[in-house]
Amino acid sequence: MGNKKILIAGCGYIGCRLAGALSASDVSGLVRSGESCAKLVEQGIRPLQWDLADAMDISLPSRDADIYYLLPPPKTGVVDAFLENFLQGLEAGGRPRRILYLGTTGVYGDCKGNWVDESAPVRPRVDRALRRFDAERQLRRWAGAAKVELVILRVAGIYGPGKLPLQRLRAGKPMVAERFAPWTNRIHADDLVQVCLAAMERGGNGEIYNVSDGHPGNMTDYFNQVADFAGLPRPPLIDADAGKDQLSAGLRSYLAESRRVDNHKMLRELGVKLRYPTLEEGLNACFSG
């Protein structure tokens, strides 16, 4: 990795793990709060504080840098205003070498359980997916005009140590029975980090890569397996109608879409060998460490 200049925008759960893997480089992490800045200092990451809900008030160390943009969009609306402000910051800070954007497989919308690869049409339905697709389009326009390299990752659900639904399981909250649960897709946090590194180094300029472990399951099975590994009771099961009243709006929106994500392009073009290609292997690592 040498002494490359790296900027991680949104240096939280994945960003800090990524920074650890980039320890030989000159790494800055962009976060919103003073508390988050303090956590970065503890980990030896140079902190930059900027709430992207506001116009730029700092100078970004972006000239000739490799930028990992991991920041989720605002929680409402269909536009990623955070990214709009960030791109304005790049205009002032200097043109980067390459941007890697972490998006979501949610932009494919409901695919009725069919397999989807990167050639599948984009049909976002819910606002969170519309915001993500807006971010992709913003970046394509900006990178094209600025002549900056861009790679887009469409990432499945992330799990890993410290990122499991243990609180929900301990609270005994219900889940729909497996026959009502659609296909879902996941990627272990450590595998996502190695995909990010590979995509920054070897991803084709302008390319999109789906990121998942290639072994879809369903959300009910996921909760059951996490419960079993954690030694907790499995969630009580309810039917689809009861789910309308007993599940959060966010969870219902995930359950309303079904797709199986094809990861062959990621494996083939990025040369990644997943450490945890199955949920069982990934959870075993979460609980054995």
Rosetta blueprint (number, residue, H / E / L):
1 M L
2 G L
3 N L
4 K L
5 K E
6 I E
7 L E
8 I E
9 A E
10 G L
11 C L
12 G L
13 Y H
14 I H
15 G H
16 C H
17 R H
18 L H
19 A H
20 G H
21 A H
22 L L
23 S L
24 A L
25 S L
26 D E
27 V E
28 S E
29 G E
30 L E
31 V E
32 R L
33 S L
34 G H
35 E H
36 S H
37 C H
38 A H
39 K H
40 L H
41 V H
42 E H
43 Q L
44 G L
45 I L
46 R E
47 P E
48 L E
49 Q E
50 W L
51 D L
52 L L
53 A L
54 D L
55 A L
56 M L
57 D L
58 I L
59 S L
60 L L
61 P L
62 S L
63 R L
64 D L
65 A L
66 D E
67 I E
68 Y E
69 Y E
70 L L
71 L L
72 P L
73 P L
74 P L
75 K L
76 T L
77 G L
78 V L
79 V L
80 D L
81 A H
82 F H
83 L H
84 E H
85 N H
86 F H
87 L H
88 Q H
89 G H
90 L H
91 E H
92 A H
93 G H
94 G L
95 R L
96 P L
97 R L
98 R E
99 I E
100 L E
101 Y E
102 L E
103 G E
104 T E
105 T H
106 G H
107 V H
108 Y H
109 G L
110 D L
111 C L
112 K L
113 G L
114 N L
115 W E
116 V E
117 D L
118 E L
119 S L
120 A L
121 P L
122 V L
123 R L
124 P L
125 R L
126 V L
127 D H
128 R H
129 A H
130 L H
131 R H
132 R H
133 F H
134 D H
135 A H
136 E H
137 R H
138 Q H
139 L H
140 R H
141 R H
142 W H
143 A H
144 G H
145 A H
146 A H
147 K L
148 V L
149 E E
150 L E
151 V E
152 I E
153 L E
154 R E
155 V E
156 A L
157 G E
158 I E
159 Y E
160 G E
161 P L
162 G L
163 K E
164 L L
165 P L
166 L H
167 Q H
168 R H
169 L H
170 R H
171 A L
172 G L
173 K L
174 P L
175 M E
176 V E
177 A L
178 E H
179 R H
180 F H
181 A L
182 P L
183 W E
184 T E
185 N L
186 R E
187 I E
188 H E
189 A H
190 D H
191 D H
192 L H
193 V H
194 Q H
195 V H
196 C H
197 L H
198 A H
199 A H
200 M H
201 E H
202 R H
203 G L
204 G L
205 N L
206 G L
207 E L
208 I E
209 Y E
210 N E
211 V E
212 S L
213 D L
214 G L
215 H L
216 P L
217 G E
218 N E
219 M H
220 T H
221 D H
222 Y H
223 F H
224 N H
225 Q H
226 V H
227 A H
228 D H
229 F H
230 A H
231 G L
232 L L
233 P L
234 R L
235 P L
236 P L
237 L E
238 I E
239 D L
240 A H
241 D H
242 A H
243 G H
244 K H
245 D H
246 Q H
247 L L
248 S L
249 A H
250 G H
251 L H
252 R H
253 S H
254 Y H
255 L H
256 A L
257 E L
258 S L
259 R L
260 R E
261 V E
262 D L
263 N L
264 H H
265 K H
266 M H
267 L H
268 R H
269 E H
270 L H
271 G L
272 V L
273 K L
274 L L
275 R L
276 Y L
277 P L
278 T L
279 L H
280 E H
281 E H
282 G H
283 L H
284 N H
285 A H
286 C H
287 F H
288 S H
289 G L
